[in-house]
Amino acid sequence: MRALREAGRLVEDGVAAACGAITLRVAAAQVEPVPLDVAANVRVAADLVGRAGADLVVFPELSLTGYDLAALGTRPDLHVAPGDPRLEPLAQACREAGTAAVVGAAVPDGDRLLLAAIVLFPDGPAPVVAAKTHLHGDEAGLFAAGEGPVVVDVAGVPVALATCLDANHPEHAAAARAGGAAVYAAGVIFERGTEERLAAHLGGRAAETGMWVVGAQPAGRTGTIEAGGTSGVWAPDGTAVARLGDERPALARATAVIAA
């Protein structure tokens, strides 16, 4: 059964507007990727975007394939460029729902390969690619590292993009905040049994920077890793205002209230 969980609005839109604040409806999408099947994972993402009722939906690291470095290193058909026609069902869902979606993929960039987030927008801008800055273990032999956080505009709110280990480094979130971000969108993978580390890192980045943090991670198998779910949304004081368990596919939803 599909599971949807929503935190209550912390401030109603009308009250927020009266206080000079901006609201952004955010969701962390928790999925178990279909192994090495880009088209199937795009369909799952499109379905969740259509159900989310959100301005921004964030998916886990390598959500379009699962975390299988051996396969990603030998199968170019698993690489996803921003204009890949396989993304069209998700792009259409974003247009219809008025939602920006952040998905994780191995993205070709000339003669390099990036472990990246791809942002699809609802209203016409070309997709944006944000490469993971802090590569982990064998990733460094396959991917080129990014050069720091990328900040994009979602419904008038500056949103920084992070992939997994990026969110473990306080300086990455601090640079995002210094770049004007109000929301930190992190697609991550934490192994089952390390859920409290996930909460400590993501809640910590929120409390340290005053940003809202949206953390999406898989539940179940993602390539060679068994992940433990518990995706969520953290308020600027570090409090989790929406948190999932192990259910999948699922959405942890909240309304972020951002001072103008």
C-alpha positions as CSV (number, residue, x, y, z in Angstrom):
1,M,0.0,0.0,0.0
2,R,1.3,3.4,-0.8
3,A,2.1,5.5,2.2
4,L,1.8,9.2,2.4
5,R,2.7,11.1,5.6
6,E,2.3,14.8,6.1
7,A,3.3,17.1,8.9
8,G,0.7,19.6,9.9
9,R,1.4,23.1,8.6
10,L,3.5,24.9,11.1
11,V,2.0,28.2,10.0
12,E,-1.0,28.6,7.7
13,D,-0.2,30.2,4.4
14,G,-2.3,33.3,5.1
15,V,-0.6,33.8,8.5
16,A,2.8,33.4,6.9
17,A,2.0,35.9,4.3
18,A,0.8,38.4,6.9
19,C,4.1,37.9,8.7
20,G,6.1,38.6,5.5
21,A,7.2,35.0,5.2
22,I,7.3,32.6,2.2
23,T,6.1,29.0,2.4
24,L,7.4,26.1,0.4
25,R,5.7,22.7,0.4
26,V,8.5,20.1,0.5
27,A,8.5,16.3,0.4
28,A,11.2,13.7,0.9
29,A,10.4,10.7,-1.3
30,Q,11.4,7.3,0.1
31,V,11.7,4.5,-2.5
32,E,13.3,1.2,-3.1
33,P,14.8,1.6,-6.5
34,V,14.1,-1.0,-9.2
35,P,17.6,-2.4,-9.8
36,L,19.3,-0.9,-12.9
37,D,16.0,0.2,-14.5
38,V,15.9,3.9,-15.3
39,A,12.5,3.9,-17.0
40,A,10.8,2.0,-14.1
41,N,12.3,4.3,-11.5
42,V,11.2,7.4,-13.5
43,R,7.7,6.0,-13.5
44,V,7.8,5.6,-9.7
45,A,9.1,9.1,-9.3
46,A,6.5,10.6,-11.6
47,D,3.7,8.9,-9.6
48,L,5.0,10.2,-6.3
49,V,5.4,13.7,-7.7
50,G,1.8,13.6,-8.8
51,R,0.7,12.5,-5.4
52,A,2.9,14.8,-3.3
53,G,1.0,18.1,-3.5
54,A,4.4,19.8,-3.0
55,D,6.5,22.5,-4.6
56,L,9.6,20.4,-4.2
57,V,10.1,16.6,-4.0
58,V,13.5,15.2,-3.2
59,F,14.6,11.6,-4.1
60,P,17.5,9.6,-2.7
61,E,21.1,9.4,-4.1
62,L,21.2,7.4,-7.4
63,S,17.4,6.9,-7.2
64,L,17.1,6.2,-10.9
65,T,19.3,3.1,-10.8
66,G,20.2,2.1,-7.3
67,Y,23.7,2.2,-5.8
68,D,25.6,-0.3,-8.0
69,L,29.0,1.2,-8.8
70,A,30.2,-1.8,-10.8
71,A,27.2,-1.6,-13.1
72,L,27.4,2.2,-13.4
73,G,31.1,1.9,-14.4
74,T,30.4,-0.6,-17.3
75,R,27.0,0.2,-18.6
76,P,26.6,3.6,-20.3
77,D,22.9,2.9,-20.8
78,L,22.5,3.5,-17.0
79,H,23.9,7.0,-17.3
80,V,21.2,9.8,-17.5
81,A,21.9,13.1,-19.1
82,P,19.6,16.1,-18.3
83,G,17.9,15.9,-21.7
84,D,17.5,12.1,-21.6
85,P,14.1,11.2,-23.2
86,R,13.6,8.6,-20.4
87,L,13.0,11.6,-18.0
88,E,10.0,12.8,-20.0
89,P,7.3,11.1,-17.9
90,L,8.8,12.7,-14.8
91,A,9.1,16.1,-16.5
92,Q,5.5,15.9,-17.5
93,A,4.5,15.0,-14.0
94,C,6.4,18.1,-12.7
95,R,4.6,20.3,-15.2
96,E,1.2,19.0,-14.4
97,A,1.8,19.2,-10.6
98,G,3.7,22.5,-10.6
99,T,6.5,20.6,-8.7
100,A,10.3,20.6,-8.9
101,A,11.8,17.2,-8.5
102,V,15.4,16.3,-7.5
103,V,16.5,12.8,-8.6
104,G,19.8,11.0,-8.3
105,A,21.7,9.6,-11.2
106,A,25.1,9.0,-12.8
107,V,25.3,11.9,-15.3
108,P,27.7,12.0,-18.2
109,D,29.6,15.3,-18.6
110,G,31.9,15.3,-21.6
111,D,34.6,12.7,-20.8
112,R,33.6,12.7,-17.1
113,L,30.9,11.0,-15.1
114,L,29.2,12.8,-12.3
115,L,27.4,11.3,-9.3
116,A,24.8,13.9,-9.2
117,A,21.3,15.3,-8.5
118,I,19.2,16.4,-11.5
119,V,16.6,19.0,-10.9
120,L,13.5,19.1,-13.1
121,F,11.4,22.3,-13.0
122,P,7.7,22.6,-13.7
123,D,7.8,25.9,-15.6
124,G,10.4,25.7,-18.4
125,P,13.9,26.2,-17.1
126,A,16.4,23.5,-18.4
127,P,17.2,20.8,-15.8
128,V,20.1,21.6,-13.5
129,V,22.8,19.1,-12.6
130,A,24.6,19.3,-9.2
131,A,27.6,17.0,-8.8
132,K,28.4,15.4,-5.5
133,T,31.3,17.2,-3.9
134,H,32.5,14.7,-1.3
135,L,32.9,11.4,-2.9
136,H,33.1,8.2,-0.8
137,G,35.4,5.2,-1.2
138,D,35.3,3.7,-4.7
139,E,33.2,6.5,-6.0
140,A,36.4,8.6,-6.5
141,G,37.7,6.1,-9.1
142,L,34.5,6.4,-11.2
143,F,33.2,9.9,-10.7
144,A,34.5,13.5,-10.9
145,A,33.8,15.5,-7.8
146,G,31.7,18.6,-7.8
147,E,33.0,22.0,-6.7
148,G,30.6,22.8,-3.9
149,P,26.8,23.3,-3.4
150,V,24.6,24.4,-6.3
151,V,21.7,26.7,-5.4
152,V,18.5,26.8,-7.5
153,D,15.3,28.7,-7.3
154,V,12.2,26.8,-6.5
155,A,9.0,28.8,-6.3
156,G,11.0,31.9,-5.3
157,V,12.9,30.0,-2.6
158,P,16.7,29.4,-2.9
159,V,17.3,25.6,-2.5
160,A,20.8,24.1,-2.2
161,L,21.5,20.6,-3.5
162,A,23.5,17.9,-1.6
163,T,24.2,14.3,-2.3
164,C,24.8,11.9,0.6
165,L,28.3,12.5,2.1
166,D,28.0,16.2,1.3
167,A,25.5,16.4,4.1
168,N,28.0,14.8,6.6
169,H,30.3,17.8,6.1
170,P,29.2,21.0,8.0
171,E,31.2,23.2,5.6
172,H,29.1,22.1,2.7
173,A,25.9,23.2,4.3
174,A,27.6,26.4,5.6
175,A,28.6,27.2,2.0
176,A,25.1,26.6,0.8
177,R,23.8,29.0,3.5
178,A,26.4,31.6,2.6
179,G,25.2,31.3,-1.0
180,G,21.7,32.3,0.1
181,A,20.0,29.0,0.4
182,A,17.0,28.7,2.7
183,V,16.4,24.9,2.1
184,Y,19.0,22.1,1.9
185,A,17.8,19.3,-0.3
186,A,19.8,16.1,0.4
187,G,19.5,12.8,-1.4
188,V,21.3,10.3,0.8
189,I,22.0,6.6,1.5
190,F,22.6,5.4,5.0
191,E,22.9,1.7,5.7
192,R,20.2,0.0,7.8
193,G,21.1,0.4,11.4
194,T,22.6,3.9,11.0
195,E,19.3,5.8,11.1
196,E,20.3,7.8,14.1
197,R,23.4,9.0,12.3
198,L,21.1,10.2,9.5
199,A,19.0,12.2,11.9
200,A,22.1,13.6,13.6
201,H,23.7,14.8,10.4
202,L,20.6,16.2,8.8
203,G,19.2,17.7,12.0
204,G,22.6,19.0,12.8
205,R,22.9,20.8,9.4
206,A,19.5,22.4,10.0
207,A,20.4,23.6,13.5
208,E,23.9,24.9,12.5
209,T,22.7,26.9,9.5
210,G,19.1,27.8,10.1
211,M,18.0,26.1,6.9
212,W,15.2,23.7,6.4
213,V,16.6,20.3,5.5
214,V,14.8,17.7,3.3
215,G,16.5,14.3,3.5
216,A,15.4,11.5,1.2
217,Q,16.9,8.1,1.5
218,P,15.9,4.6,0.3
219,A,14.1,1.9,2.2
220,G,15.2,-1.6,1.4
221,R,17.8,-2.6,-1.2
222,T,19.6,0.0,-3.4
223,G,22.2,-1.8,-5.5
224,T,24.8,-3.2,-3.1
225,I,23.4,-1.5,0.0
226,E,20.5,-2.2,2.4
227,A,19.1,1.1,3.5
228,G,16.9,1.8,6.5
229,G,14.5,4.5,5.4
230,T,13.6,7.2,8.0
231,S,13.6,10.0,5.4
232,G,12.3,13.3,6.8
233,V,12.1,17.1,7.0
234,W,14.0,19.1,9.7
235,A,13.1,22.6,10.7
236,P,15.8,25.3,11.2
237,D,16.1,24.5,14.9
238,G,17.0,20.9,14.0
239,T,13.7,19.4,15.0
240,A,12.3,16.7,12.7
241,V,8.8,17.9,11.7
242,A,8.1,14.9,9.4
243,R,9.8,11.5,9.6
244,L,9.0,8.1,7.9
245,G,9.8,4.6,9.1
246,D,10.6,1.8,6.7
247,E,7.6,2.2,4.4
248,R,8.0,2.5,0.7
249,P,7.2,4.2,-1.6
250,A,6.3,7.0,0.8
251,L,6.5,10.8,1.3
252,A,7.5,12.7,4.3
253,R,5.9,16.1,3.8
254,A,5.9,19.5,5.5
255,T,5.5,23.2,4.8
256,A,8.6,25.2,5.2
257,V,8.1,28.7,6.4
258,I,10.9,31.1,5.4
259,A,11.3,34.6,6.6
260,A,11.2,37.1,3.7
